[in-house]
Amino acid sequence: MRAIELRQLRYFSLLAKELHFGRAAELAFITQPALSQQIARLEELVGVPLFTRDRRQVSLTPAGEALHDGVDKAFAQIEASLRLARDTGEHTSFQLTIGLVEYTNLPFVPPSLIRLQSLYPDVKIVRNEMTATQQLDALTKHQIDVGFGVPIGPLPVDGTLRSAPLLEAGWAILMRDDHRLAGLARLRIDDLAAERLIVFARQVNAPLYDAVVGHCRASGFTPNFVYETTQAQVGMTLVEQGLGVMLGAAYVFASLPARLRCVPIGGFDTLTVYRFSRADEANPLILDFLDIADEEARRAQQRMSRGG
């Protein structure tokens, strides 16, 4: 048993939850063949099959079920022990300062913060409303620890900072389910020519706002913006009350009231959410949060790909 590595048990736990080699490999940040090799090695070391595999599905064997229960309890005990060690050490309070635009409603941020709090119960989260450009400057000045943003154009080359793409999404139109366009599977930009549009305010992301206007004009019309908001929930409420339809990134509309429908629209540039941090970061709390955010973003991407 000394030959079993903790990472193999972590890979096993991910696969046991996902029951899909492709999704589990993405969450583990390894290739699918590498994951298969590690699972096969673990089964060899344990001495029994842990999964049954066929072309249609992956499932746990009775031995796999037993190991899954034990591994989850072991990881929970490890986390509890780490919390106890931190609480009895010199530092019992922690702070994480994040830069992001609240309007974007990034779906991976809340679960990431919840998981971080389970590791650091006394953590204090400080949020700063910042665009991607502002975040990069704030990181250099040590005003924030982590940033999440949608940069427009090339990222600056700076060896002191690190950036990584987390989430890709297209655009969508939010409307009431009785709207004339609600029955369509996909829209084009010119479908918006006669619509009253609710959009994010220019101050949320000026380059992105200008790009939206440019795409509309290139399609032969000037968009009729009837309301610009810095709060996504305000825009959704106005849609529900019948003021117009709302244009936004698909991830902004991850959770909707029953009467509203979200329809994808083509013609706009794909949006990529990046995370930003300092290249020489050594704070364990921040490094833990970066790892957690990466994993939760992969989960969010998978849900969006599945349409759920």
C-alpha positions as a Markdown table, in Angstrom:
| # | Residue | x | y | z |
|---|---|---|---|---|
| 1 | Met | 0.0 | 0.0 | 0.0 |
| 2 | Arg | 3.0 | 2.3 | 0.4 |
| 3 | Ala | 3.2 | 2.4 | -3.4 |
| 4 | Ile | -0.2 | 4.1 | -3.7 |
| 5 | Glu | 0.1 | 7.9 | -4.3 |
| 6 | Leu | -2.3 | 10.5 | -3.0 |
| 7 | Arg | -2.9 | 11.8 | -6.5 |
| 8 | Gln | -4.1 | 8.4 | -7.6 |
| 9 | Leu | -6.8 | 8.5 | -4.9 |
| 10 | Arg | -7.7 | 12.0 | -6.0 |
| 11 | Tyr | -8.1 | 10.9 | -9.6 |
| 12 | Phe | -10.1 | 7.9 | -8.4 |
| 13 | Ser | -12.4 | 10.2 | -6.4 |
| 14 | Leu | -13.0 | 12.5 | -9.4 |
| 15 | Leu | -13.8 | 9.6 | -11.7 |
| 16 | Ala | -16.1 | 8.0 | -9.1 |
| 17 | Lys | -18.0 | 11.3 | -8.9 |
| 18 | Glu | -18.1 | 12.0 | -12.7 |
| 19 | Leu | -18.3 | 8.4 | -14.0 |
| 20 | His | -16.8 | 9.8 | -17.2 |
| 21 | Phe | -13.1 | 9.6 | -18.1 |
| 22 | Gly | -13.2 | 12.7 | -20.3 |
| 23 | Arg | -14.8 | 15.0 | -17.7 |
| 24 | Ala | -12.7 | 13.6 | -14.8 |
| 25 | Ala | -9.5 | 14.1 | -16.8 |
| 26 | Glu | -10.4 | 17.7 | -17.5 |
| 27 | Leu | -11.1 | 18.3 | -13.8 |
| 28 | Ala | -7.8 | 16.6 | -12.9 |
| 29 | Phe | -5.9 | 18.7 | -15.5 |
| 30 | Ile | -4.4 | 15.6 | -17.2 |
| 31 | Thr | -5.1 | 13.8 | -20.4 |
| 32 | Gln | -7.6 | 11.0 | -20.6 |
| 33 | Pro | -5.0 | 8.3 | -21.4 |
| 34 | Ala | -3.0 | 9.5 | -18.4 |
| 35 | Leu | -6.0 | 9.2 | -16.2 |
| 36 | Ser | -6.8 | 5.7 | -17.5 |
| 37 | Gln | -3.2 | 4.7 | -16.8 |
| 38 | Gln | -3.3 | 6.0 | -13.2 |
| 39 | Ile | -6.7 | 4.3 | -12.5 |
| 40 | Ala | -5.4 | 1.0 | -13.9 |
| 41 | Arg | -2.2 | 1.3 | -11.8 |
| 42 | Leu | -4.4 | 2.0 | -8.7 |
| 43 | Glu | -6.5 | -1.1 | -9.5 |
| 44 | Glu | -3.4 | -3.1 | -9.8 |
| 45 | Leu | -2.1 | -1.9 | -6.4 |
| 46 | Val | -5.4 | -2.5 | -4.7 |
| 47 | Gly | -5.8 | -5.9 | -6.4 |
| 48 | Val | -9.4 | -5.7 | -7.5 |
| 49 | Pro | -11.3 | -3.9 | -10.3 |
| 50 | Leu | -12.7 | -0.6 | -9.1 |
| 51 | Phe | -14.7 | 0.4 | -12.2 |
| 52 | Thr | -16.6 | -1.5 | -14.9 |
| 53 | Arg | -16.2 | 0.1 | -18.4 |
| 54 | Asp | -18.1 | -0.3 | -21.6 |
| 55 | Arg | -18.7 | 1.9 | -24.6 |
| 56 | Arg | -21.7 | 3.5 | -23.1 |
| 57 | Gln | -20.9 | 4.0 | -19.4 |
| 58 | Val | -18.5 | 3.8 | -16.5 |
| 59 | Ser | -19.7 | 2.5 | -13.1 |
| 60 | Leu | -18.2 | 1.6 | -9.8 |
| 61 | Thr | -17.8 | -2.0 | -8.8 |
| 62 | Pro | -18.8 | -3.0 | -5.2 |
| 63 | Ala | -15.1 | -2.7 | -4.3 |
| 64 | Gly | -15.0 | 0.7 | -5.9 |
| 65 | Glu | -18.1 | 1.8 | -4.0 |
| 66 | Ala | -16.4 | 0.7 | -0.7 |
| 67 | Leu | -13.1 | 2.6 | -1.6 |
| 68 | His | -15.0 | 5.7 | -2.7 |
| 69 | Asp | -16.7 | 6.0 | 0.7 |
| 70 | Gly | -13.4 | 5.5 | 2.5 |
| 71 | Val | -11.5 | 7.9 | 0.3 |
| 72 | Asp | -14.0 | 10.7 | 0.7 |
| 73 | Lys | -13.9 | 10.2 | 4.5 |
| 74 | Ala | -10.1 | 10.2 | 4.4 |
| 75 | Phe | -9.9 | 13.4 | 2.4 |
| 76 | Ala | -12.4 | 15.1 | 4.8 |
| 77 | Gln | -10.3 | 14.0 | 7.7 |
| 78 | Ile | -7.2 | 15.4 | 6.0 |
| 79 | Glu | -8.9 | 18.8 | 5.4 |
| 80 | Ala | -10.1 | 18.8 | 9.0 |
| 81 | Ser | -6.6 | 18.1 | 10.3 |
| 82 | Leu | -5.2 | 20.9 | 8.1 |
| 83 | Arg | -7.8 | 23.3 | 9.5 |
| 84 | Leu | -6.8 | 22.3 | 13.0 |
| 85 | Ala | -3.1 | 22.8 | 12.3 |
| 86 | Arg | -3.8 | 26.3 | 11.0 |
| 87 | Asp | -6.0 | 27.2 | 13.9 |
| 88 | Thr | -3.4 | 26.1 | 16.4 |
| 89 | Gly | -0.6 | 27.8 | 14.6 |
| 90 | Glu | 0.5 | 31.4 | 14.6 |
| 91 | His | -2.0 | 32.6 | 12.0 |
| 92 | Thr | -5.7 | 32.0 | 12.7 |
| 93 | Ser | -7.2 | 34.6 | 10.3 |
| 94 | Phe | -6.7 | 35.0 | 6.6 |
| 95 | Gln | -7.8 | 37.5 | 3.9 |
| 96 | Leu | -8.2 | 37.1 | 0.1 |
| 97 | Thr | -8.6 | 40.1 | -2.0 |
| 98 | Ile | -10.3 | 39.5 | -5.4 |
| 99 | Gly | -10.7 | 41.8 | -8.4 |
| 100 | Leu | -13.7 | 41.2 | -10.7 |
| 101 | Val | -16.8 | 42.8 | -12.2 |
| 102 | Glu | -19.8 | 41.8 | -10.2 |
| 103 | Tyr | -22.1 | 42.1 | -13.3 |
| 104 | Thr | -20.4 | 39.1 | -15.0 |
| 105 | Asn | -22.0 | 36.7 | -12.4 |
| 106 | Leu | -19.2 | 34.2 | -12.9 |
| 107 | Pro | -20.7 | 30.8 | -12.1 |
| 108 | Phe | -17.5 | 29.2 | -10.7 |
| 109 | Val | -16.8 | 32.0 | -8.1 |
| 110 | Pro | -19.4 | 31.2 | -5.4 |
| 111 | Pro | -18.6 | 27.5 | -5.2 |
| 112 | Ser | -14.9 | 28.3 | -5.2 |
| 113 | Leu | -15.3 | 30.7 | -2.2 |
| 114 | Ile | -17.5 | 28.1 | -0.4 |
| 115 | Arg | -14.8 | 25.5 | -0.8 |
| 116 | Leu | -12.1 | 27.9 | 0.3 |
| 117 | Gln | -14.0 | 28.7 | 3.4 |
| 118 | Ser | -14.2 | 25.0 | 4.3 |
| 119 | Leu | -10.4 | 25.0 | 4.2 |
| 120 | Tyr | -9.9 | 28.4 | 5.9 |
| 121 | Pro | -13.0 | 28.9 | 8.1 |
| 122 | Asp | -11.8 | 32.4 | 9.2 |
| 123 | Val | -11.0 | 33.7 | 5.8 |
| 124 | Lys | -12.2 | 37.2 | 5.0 |
| 125 | Ile | -13.1 | 37.9 | 1.3 |
| 126 | Val | -12.6 | 41.4 | 0.0 |
| 127 | Arg | -14.0 | 42.1 | -3.5 |
| 128 | Asn | -12.9 | 45.0 | -5.6 |
| 129 | Glu | -14.9 | 46.1 | -8.7 |
| 130 | Met | -12.3 | 46.1 | -11.4 |
| 131 | Thr | -12.0 | 45.5 | -15.2 |
| 132 | Ala | -9.3 | 43.1 | -16.5 |
| 133 | Thr | -6.9 | 46.0 | -17.2 |
| 134 | Gln | -7.4 | 47.5 | -13.7 |
| 135 | Gln | -6.8 | 44.0 | -12.2 |
| 136 | Leu | -3.4 | 43.6 | -13.8 |
| 137 | Asp | -2.3 | 47.0 | -12.5 |
| 138 | Ala | -3.7 | 46.2 | -9.0 |
| 139 | Leu | -1.8 | 42.9 | -8.9 |
| 140 | Thr | 1.4 | 44.6 | -9.8 |
| 141 | Lys | 0.8 | 47.0 | -6.9 |
| 142 | His | -0.2 | 44.2 | -4.5 |
| 143 | Gln | -3.7 | 45.7 | -4.1 |
| 144 | Ile | -5.4 | 42.4 | -5.0 |
| 145 | Asp | -4.4 | 38.8 | -4.8 |
| 146 | Val | -6.4 | 37.3 | -7.7 |
| 147 | Gly | -8.3 | 38.7 | -10.6 |
| 148 | Phe | -11.0 | 37.4 | -12.9 |
| 149 | Gly | -11.8 | 39.2 | -16.1 |
| 150 | Val | -12.6 | 39.2 | -19.8 |
| 151 | Pro | -9.7 | 41.1 | -21.6 |
| 152 | Ile | -10.3 | 42.5 | -25.0 |
| 153 | Gly | -7.2 | 42.3 | -27.2 |
| 154 | Pro | -3.8 | 40.8 | -26.5 |
| 155 | Leu | -2.7 | 40.4 | -22.9 |
| 156 | Pro | 0.4 | 42.3 | -21.9 |
| 157 | Val | 3.6 | 40.3 | -21.7 |
| 158 | Asp | 4.9 | 40.6 | -18.2 |
| 159 | Gly | 7.0 | 38.0 | -16.4 |
| 160 | Thr | 5.8 | 39.2 | -13.0 |
| 161 | Leu | 2.1 | 38.2 | -13.7 |
| 162 | Arg | 0.4 | 35.0 | -14.7 |
| 163 | Ser | -2.8 | 34.6 | -16.6 |
| 164 | Ala | -4.8 | 31.5 | -17.5 |
| 165 | Pro | -8.0 | 31.0 | -19.5 |
| 166 | Leu | -10.8 | 29.5 | -17.3 |
| 167 | Leu | -14.1 | 29.7 | -19.1 |
| 168 | Glu | -15.2 | 30.2 | -22.7 |
| 169 | Ala | -18.8 | 31.2 | -23.7 |
| 170 | Gly | -20.8 | 32.7 | -26.5 |
| 171 | Trp | -23.5 | 35.3 | -26.2 |
| 172 | Ala | -27.2 | 34.9 | -25.5 |
| 173 | Ile | -30.4 | 36.8 | -25.5 |
| 174 | Leu | -32.6 | 36.7 | -22.5 |
| 175 | Met | -36.3 | 37.1 | -23.2 |
| 176 | Arg | -39.8 | 36.2 | -21.8 |
| 177 | Asp | -41.1 | 32.8 | -23.0 |
| 178 | Asp | -43.9 | 34.5 | -24.9 |
| 179 | His | -41.5 | 36.7 | -26.9 |
| 180 | Arg | -41.7 | 36.3 | -30.7 |
| 181 | Leu | -38.1 | 35.0 | -30.9 |
| 182 | Ala | -38.5 | 32.6 | -28.0 |
| 183 | Gly | -39.2 | 29.6 | -30.2 |
| 184 | Leu | -36.0 | 29.8 | -32.2 |
| 185 | Ala | -33.0 | 27.6 | -31.4 |
| 186 | Arg | -30.4 | 30.2 | -32.3 |
| 187 | Leu | -30.4 | 33.9 | -33.3 |
| 188 | Arg | -28.4 | 36.1 | -35.6 |
| 189 | Ile | -27.3 | 39.7 | -34.9 |
| 190 | Asp | -29.7 | 41.1 | -37.4 |
| 191 | Asp | -32.6 | 39.5 | -35.4 |
| 192 | Leu | -32.0 | 42.3 | -32.9 |
| 193 | Ala | -32.5 | 45.2 | -35.3 |
| 194 | Ala | -36.1 | 45.8 | -34.1 |
| 195 | Glu | -35.6 | 44.9 | -30.5 |
| 196 | Arg | -35.4 | 47.0 | -27.4 |
| 197 | Leu | -32.1 | 45.9 | -25.8 |
| 198 | Ile | -31.1 | 45.8 | -22.2 |
| 199 | Val | -27.3 | 45.6 | -22.0 |
| 200 | Phe | -24.4 | 46.0 | -19.5 |
| 201 | Ala | -23.3 | 49.6 | -19.0 |
| 202 | Arg | -20.3 | 50.8 | -20.9 |
| 203 | Gln | -18.4 | 51.3 | -17.6 |
| 204 | Val | -18.6 | 47.5 | -16.9 |
| 205 | Asn | -16.3 | 46.8 | -19.9 |
| 206 | Ala | -15.9 | 49.7 | -22.3 |
| 207 | Pro | -14.0 | 47.8 | -25.1 |
| 208 | Leu | -16.5 | 45.0 | -25.0 |
| 209 | Tyr | -19.4 | 47.4 | -25.1 |
| 210 | Asp | -17.9 | 49.2 | -28.1 |
| 211 | Ala | -17.3 | 45.8 | -29.8 |
| 212 | Val | -21.0 | 44.9 | -29.4 |
| 213 | Val | -22.1 | 48.3 | -30.9 |
| 214 | Gly | -19.6 | 47.7 | -33.8 |
| 215 | His | -21.0 | 44.3 | -34.6 |
| 216 | Cys | -24.5 | 45.6 | -34.7 |
| 217 | Arg | -23.6 | 48.5 | -37.0 |
| 218 | Ala | -21.7 | 46.1 | -39.3 |
| 219 | Ser | -24.9 | 44.1 | -39.5 |
| 220 | Gly | -26.7 | 47.2 | -40.8 |
| 221 | Phe | -28.4 | 48.8 | -37.7 |
| 222 | Thr | -27.7 | 50.9 | -34.7 |
| 223 | Pro | -28.8 | 49.0 | -31.6 |
| 224 | Asn | -31.7 | 50.4 | -29.6 |
| 225 | Phe | -30.4 | 50.3 | -26.0 |
| 226 | Val | -33.3 | 51.1 | -23.8 |
| 227 | Tyr | -31.5 | 50.4 | -20.5 |
| 228 | Glu | -27.9 | 50.0 | -19.5 |
| 229 | Thr | -27.2 | 48.4 | -16.1 |
| 230 | Thr | -24.3 | 47.5 | -13.8 |
| 231 | Gln | -26.3 | 44.8 | -12.1 |
| 232 | Ala | -27.2 | 41.7 | -14.1 |
| 233 | Gln | -30.1 | 40.9 | -11.8 |
| 234 | Val | -31.7 | 44.3 | -12.5 |
| 235 | Gly | -31.6 | 43.6 | -16.2 |
| 236 | Met | -33.2 | 40.2 | -15.7 |
| 237 | Thr | -36.0 | 41.8 | -13.7 |
| 238 | Leu | -36.6 | 44.3 | -16.4 |
| 239 | Val | -36.8 | 41.5 | -19.0 |
| 240 | Glu | -39.3 | 39.7 | -16.8 |
| 241 | Gln | -41.4 | 42.9 | -16.6 |
| 242 | Gly | -41.4 | 43.3 | -20.4 |
| 243 | Leu | -39.1 | 46.3 | -20.9 |
| 244 | Gly | -37.1 | 44.4 | -23.6 |
| 245 | Val | -34.7 | 41.6 | -24.2 |
| 246 | Met | -31.2 | 41.4 | -22.6 |
| 247 | Leu | -27.9 | 40.7 | -24.4 |
| 248 | Gly | -25.1 | 39.1 | -22.4 |
| 249 | Ala | -22.6 | 36.3 | -22.0 |
| 250 | Ala | -24.2 | 32.9 | -21.7 |
| 251 | Tyr | -22.8 | 32.3 | -18.2 |
| 252 | Val | -24.5 | 35.5 | -16.9 |
| 253 | Phe | -27.8 | 33.7 | -17.4 |
| 254 | Ala | -26.9 | 30.4 | -15.6 |
| 255 | Ser | -29.9 | 30.6 | -13.3 |
| 256 | Leu | -33.2 | 31.9 | -14.6 |
| 257 | Pro | -36.8 | 32.4 | -13.4 |
| 258 | Ala | -39.4 | 30.1 | -14.9 |
| 259 | Arg | -40.9 | 32.6 | -17.3 |
| 260 | Leu | -37.6 | 33.5 | -19.0 |
| 261 | Arg | -35.8 | 31.9 | -21.9 |
| 262 | Cys | -32.2 | 32.2 | -22.9 |
| 263 | Val | -31.4 | 31.8 | -26.6 |
| 264 | Pro | -27.8 | 31.7 | -28.0 |
| 265 | Ile | -26.9 | 34.3 | -30.6 |
| 266 | Gly | -24.1 | 34.1 | -33.2 |
| 267 | Gly | -22.0 | 36.8 | -34.8 |
| 268 | Phe | -20.4 | 38.1 | -31.6 |
| 269 | Asp | -16.8 | 37.2 | -30.6 |
| 270 | Thr | -16.5 | 34.3 | -28.1 |
| 271 | Leu | -15.8 | 35.5 | -24.6 |
| 272 | Thr | -12.9 | 34.1 | -22.6 |
| 273 | Val | -12.7 | 34.6 | -18.8 |
| 274 | Tyr | -9.1 | 34.7 | -17.5 |
| 275 | Arg | -7.7 | 34.5 | -14.0 |
| 276 | Phe | -4.8 | 36.7 | -13.1 |
| 277 | Ser | -2.3 | 36.3 | -10.3 |
| 278 | Arg | 1.3 | 37.1 | -9.5 |
| 279 | Ala | 3.9 | 34.7 | -11.0 |
| 280 | Asp | 5.9 | 34.5 | -7.7 |
| 281 | Glu | 2.8 | 33.9 | -5.5 |
| 282 | Ala | 3.7 | 31.7 | -2.5 |
| 283 | Asn | 0.8 | 32.3 | -0.1 |
| 284 | Pro | -0.8 | 28.9 | 0.5 |
| 285 | Leu | -4.3 | 30.3 | 0.8 |
| 286 | Ile | -4.0 | 32.1 | -2.6 |
| 287 | Leu | -2.5 | 29.0 | -4.2 |
| 288 | Asp | -5.3 | 26.8 | -2.8 |
| 289 | Phe | -7.9 | 29.3 | -4.1 |
| 290 | Leu | -6.3 | 29.3 | -7.6 |
| 291 | Asp | -6.5 | 25.5 | -7.7 |
| 292 | Ile | -10.1 | 25.4 | -6.5 |
| 293 | Ala | -11.1 | 28.1 | -9.0 |
| 294 | Asp | -9.5 | 26.2 | -11.9 |
| 295 | Glu | -11.5 | 23.1 | -10.9 |
| 296 | Glu | -14.8 | 24.8 | -10.4 |
| 297 | Ala | -14.4 | 26.6 | -13.8 |
| 298 | Arg | -13.8 | 23.3 | -15.5 |
| 299 | Arg | -17.1 | 22.1 | -13.9 |
| 300 | Ala | -18.9 | 25.2 | -15.0 |
| 301 | Gln | -17.6 | 24.7 | -18.6 |
| 302 | Gln | -18.8 | 21.1 | -18.6 |
| 303 | Arg | -22.2 | 22.1 | -17.4 |
| 304 | Met | -22.4 | 24.8 | -20.1 |
| 305 | Ser | -21.3 | 22.3 | -22.8 |
| 306 | Arg | -24.0 | 19.9 | -21.7 |
| 307 | Gly | -26.5 | 22.7 | -21.6 |
| 308 | Gly | -27.3 | 22.2 | -17.9 |
